[in-house]
Amino acid sequence: DEFNGNFRIAVTDGEVWSDPPTSVNSVFTFDSQLQPLGSLEGMAEGERIYSVRFVGERGYLVTFRQIDPLFVLDLSDASKPLLLGHLKVPGFSEYLHPVDKNTIVGIGKDVVNGRTAGIKISLFDIKVPEEPREAAVVVIGESGSYTPVSYEHKAFTFHKASGLMAFPLTETATQAGQGWPRTIYEGLYVWKVDASAGSVAFQGKITHSNRNWLDDNDAYGWYSDERQVKRSMYMDDTQQGPSLLTFSPRQFRAHRVTDLSQTGSSAALFSLNITRPDCDDKPWEPQTPIYLARMP
């Protein structure tokens, strides 16, 4: 991260899973010529960094091995980074996003009995940086639940003025008569974040898929599903009022923010099959054009 001409970086050094673990976590600051300015070293020994966010003169760091410590850092003096406070909670956050100057939201995994479980949303109250607290917690699904926000921040949508938060999610649950969780829904999940109330309220979900996830003959192979929602975008000025756009590899659709009902869609896009085993095929030199067609 760069701020006021200075470069800030958080690193894990050492091994987490060695016996005993040797890892330590640190933050270093550098000037515009990459000359060292300051450091804060030796945090969370035996753990590793899962997410970090620098916001102006503040820094937020999440490490994990068995529990999730959130560290709040004062970076107002680049030559003397300071640890203001920390909080330990179950699970871990893989992505951190500022809601306002005193609130951040974390997206990651819940942990139950030492094993990762569902997707966890944590709303952190940082009004008192020496004593951060988890104001709200939401857990979706069971083990195997998945969101691309874990590794791709562009999959996350947040509209500050309205508090709308949305991201793609694949939810799992254990059905009656089965001993393991399986996918029950895939799509864009939408919440309203209220920092003043310390709440995260579910608003609904949107899918492009036409699969019946409870049908054994229709519930597998979702990794290659061209209807899987990958991105979303909030738009204020549309004929239908505020809209939420959802994008899959196949098409994009528009939805009212108020009730998430669909108001329009693009034509369905079909592209070349580049998975054919014929080595003579050159998918980058198509023999037939890519075309647009109406969704059936």
Residue, then its C-alpha position, 0 to 999 in steps of 0.5 A: d500500500e502507498f500513502n503520503g509517498n510512503f510504502r507499507i507492507a505486511v509480511t509473515d516470516g517463518e513456518v506456521w506448521s513446523d513443530p514448534p511453529t517459527s512464524v512471526n508477522s510484521v509491518f514495515t514502512f519505506d519512503s518513496q525511494l524504498q529506504p526503510l522508515g520503521s517497523l512493527e515486528g513480532m506480532a502473533e507468533g506461530e500464526r500467519i497473515y490471512s488479510v490486511r487492509f491499510v486505510g489512511e493512517r490506520g492498518y488492520l491485520v488478521t492472522f490465524r492458526q486456531i483463532d482469528p486475531l484482528f490487530v489495529l495499527d496506528l500508522s500516522d507516524a511512518s517511522k513508528p508504527l504502533l499496535l493500538g489494540h487487538l481482538k481474538v474471535p473464532g474463525f478468520s477473515e480473508y478480506l477486509h473492507p472499510v465501511d466508515k472510519n470506525t467500522i470494517v467488515g471481514i469476509g472469511k471462514d468460520v471455524v468449528n472444532g478446529r475445522t473450517a465451516g461456513i462463510k463468516i461475515s464479521l462487522f468490526d467496531i473500531k470506535v475505540p481502537e484499543e478495544p475493537r469488538e465484533a459488533a455482528v456475525v453472520v455465518i452462511g452454510e457449512s464446510g465447503s461453502y465458498t466465495p471468490v472474495s477469499y482471493e479476488h477483491k473485485a468480486f466484492t460490492f459495497h455501496k457506502a451510501s445505502g450500506l448495500m453489500a453483495f458478493p457471489l457465494t456457493e452455500t452448502a448444507t447437510q441434507a437429511g439422510q446424507g453425511w456430508p454437506r452439499t451445494i444447495y444454492e449458488g448466486l449473489y447474496v445481498w446484505k444491508v450493513d448498518a454501522s451505527a446499529g452494528s448490524v448485517a441484515f440479509q436482503g436476498k439472493i440472485t442466481h443465473s443458474n437453472r439447476n436443481w441443486l437437490d437433484d443428484n443428476d443436476a447438482y455437480g460440475w458447478y465449477s464449469d457452470e457458465r451461469q455462475v455469478k462472478r461480479s456485481m455492480y451498483m448503479d444509481d441512475t437507471q430508469q428503474g431507480p437504483s439497480l444491481l447488475t449481476f454478471s456471469p460468463r453467459q450474460f448480465r442481468a439488472h435487478r431493482v435494489t429494493d426487492l432484487s426483482q429482475t428488470g432486464s438482461s443482456a442476450a445470452l453470450f455463447s463462446l467457443n468450446i476451447t476444451r476439445p481434445d483435438c490438438d489441431d484446433k486453434p481456439w484463438e483462430p475461430q472457424t465460426p464466429i462468436y454470436l449472441a442469442r436470446m436466453p431460452 
